Amino acid sequence: MIVLFLLLVYGCVSYPKIKILSNSSVEVIVEIADTAAQHYKGLMFRDSLEEGAGMLFVFDDEQSRAFWMKNTKIPLDIIFISSDFKIVDIKENFLPCKTLHCETYTSKPAKYALEVNVGFVDEHEIVIGNTIMLN
């Protein structure tokens, strides 16, 4: 545990990157969320997300995905990706929830979801049908 902490502190741990092929192709450094606990927590309680970074949710199968912003402090864009790495749905400007009952967004069937800072989709001209490449 101490070794992992030291690696994180000194920046020796590298995160994987994905590339979104759009009119202005862009790389995103991603944290992977591939367990139920990681899916549930997501980006909750974080005050910020680095520019060019995101969280990639990896699911076991391809189906509609429901996301909400409970305990999430930063507005996000969410990109939903099929098993063949095509963008199938996009939710832009998903705002933090400050009430007891939070809005839920249900996507078209997807195997992956990528959360990025709000405005990322628009800034990089990302649209449904774009392809994702794993680096």
DATASUL-V994123 format. One record per backbone hydrogen bond with DSSP energy under -0.5 kcal/mol. CO is the residue of the C=O (numbers start at 0). NH is the residue of the N-H. E is the energy in kcal/mol with one decimal. If there is no record, write none. Layout:
[[CO & NH & E] [CO & NH & E]]
This chain:
[[0 & 4 & -2.2] [1 & 5 & -2.6] [2 & 6 & -2.5] [3 & 7 & -2.3] [4 & 8 & -2.6] [5 & 9 & -2.4] [6 & 11 & -2.1] [6 & 12 & -0.9] [7 & 10 & -0.9] [11 & 13 & -0.5] [15 & 29 & -2.9] [16 & 134 & -2.4] [17 & 27 & -2.8] [18 & 20 & -0.6] [18 & 132 & -3.0] [19 & 21 & -1.0] [19 & 25 & -1.8] [20 & 130 & -0.9] [21 & 24 & -0.9] [25 & 19 & -3.0] [27 & 17 & -2.3] [27 & 29 & -0.5] [28 & 53 & -2.0] [30 & 55 & -3.1] [31 & 33 & -0.6] [32 & 57 & -2.6] [34 & 38 & -2.7] [35 & 39 & -2.4] [36 & 40 & -2.2] [37 & 41 & -2.8] [40 & 43 & -2.6] [42 & 45 & -1.4] [45 & 72 & -0.6] [49 & 52 & -1.7] [51 & 28 & -2.6] [52 & 116 & -0.5] [53 & 30 & -2.2] [54 & 56 & -0.6] [54 & 114 & -2.7] [55 & 32 & -2.8] [55 & 57 & -0.5] [56 & 58 & -0.5] [56 & 112 & -1.6] [60 & 62 & -0.7] [62 & 109 & -2.5] [64 & 66 & -0.5] [64 & 106 & -2.9] [66 & 104 & -3.0] [68 & 71 & -2.0] [68 & 96 & -1.5] [70 & 44 & -3.4] [70 & 72 & -0.5] [74 & 117 & -1.5] [75 & 93 & -3.2] [76 & 115 & -2.5] [77 & 79 & -0.5] [77 & 90 & -2.9] [78 & 113 & -3.0] [79 & 87 & -2.5] [79 & 88 & -1.3] [80 & 110 & -2.1] [80 & 111 & -2.4] [81 & 84 & -1.9] [84 & 131 & -2.8] [85 & 81 & -2.8] [86 & 128 & -2.4] [88 & 79 & -2.9] [89 & 91 & -0.5] [90 & 77 & -3.0] [92 & 94 & -0.8] [93 & 75 & -2.4] [95 & 97 & -0.5] [99 & 101 & -0.6] [102 & 68 & -0.6] [103 & 105 & -0.5] [104 & 66 & -2.6] [104 & 106 & -0.5] [109 & 62 & -1.7] [110 & 58 & -2.3] [111 & 80 & -2.7] [112 & 56 & -3.6] [112 & 114 & -0.5] [113 & 78 & -2.7] [114 & 54 & -1.9] [115 & 76 & -2.5] [116 & 119 & -1.9] [118 & 122 & -2.8] [119 & 123 & -2.0] [120 & 125 & -2.5] [121 & 124 & -1.3] [123 & 23 & -0.8] [124 & 22 & -0.7] [126 & 129 & -2.0] [129 & 86 & -2.9] [130 & 20 & -3.0] [132 & 18 & -3.1]]
